[in-house]
Amino acid sequence: MIQNKVLSLVGLATRARRSVSGEFSVEKAVKEGRAQLVIVAEDASDNTKKQFKNMCAYYRVPIYFFSSKAEIGHAMGLEMRASAAILDSGLAKAIEKQLTK
């Protein structure tokens, strides 16, 4: 149930053009200070997880390891996505609230 809610919120953020996905876009959003929350797929490579974990710790952006690449991509209406960044603070808080239940 929580997974459906989180993925719907990710889809909503995408339709509102308040999210980015893909390694380079997410990295750019974090470094520019636009990312409010980063989601990395649980089935992403260990290298990808480590890279985003270190970057988010440095830039103080909340990061969650959640769902699969296919489900995150499907929620965004795209192919498989290993990472996504939410740019809207309200949507980021709503997603974070669901993930910390």
N, C-alpha and C positions, 0 to 999 in steps of 0.2 A: 504494500500500500504506500509506504513512504517513498519507495523507488518511483512509483507512478507519479506521485506528487512532484518530486524533484525533477523528473524528466519533463513533466508538463510545464514547470516553471522555466526550465532551460529552453523549451520550445517557445514559450511566451517571450522570453528575452530575445530569442533569435528573430521572431516575427516583428518585435519592436525595434530591431536593429541595435540591440544593447548587449550583444555578445559577439565574440570572435572565437574562431576555432583554428586548430592547426598549430604546430609547434612555433613557427616564426611569428604568426599574428599574436598568439598568446604571449610569447616572450616580449614582443614589442609593447603590447598593452601593459604588461607588468612593469617594464622598465620606464615607460612614460608616466606611470602612476595612474593609468586609467582603469586598470583591473581592480575590481572590488572583491572578487572571489575567483579561485581557479579550481577547476574540476579535472582530475586526471583519471582515465579509465584504469580499473584494477588490472586489466589484462595488457596494459601498456608495458613496454620493455623496462627492465630494471634501470637501464641507463636514463631513459626518459623520466621515470619517477624520481630518480636521484637528482637529475638536473632541475626539474621543476621544484622539488622540495627545497633544495639549496637556494634557488633564485627567490622563491616566495618567502623563505625565512629571512633572506637579506633585505628584501624590499617590504617586508612585513605585510604580506598579502595572505589571507587565509587560504589554505589548500586542503582539498578533500580528495581521497581516492575512492571512486564510486563507480559502480556499474561496469559495463563493457564498452569497448570501442563502437561496436555495432549499435548498441542501444543509445549511446550518446549521439552518434551520427544520425540515427533514425529520428530522435527527438528534435534535432536541428534541421531535419529535412535534407540531409546530406549523406555522403558515403561515410565510412567508418572514421571516427575522430577520436584520437587518443587524448586530446586536451581541449578544454574550452575555458574561456574567461568571461565572466559576467561583468559588464561595465556599469550597470545601474545599481546604486547602493540599496534601494528598496527591494529589488528582486534578489540581490545577493543576500540580504538579511533574511528574506523569506526562505530561500534555499538553505541557508545555514541553520535556520531554526528547524527545518525538517531533518537535516542531516545529523543534528545533535540530539534528536529525540531518543 
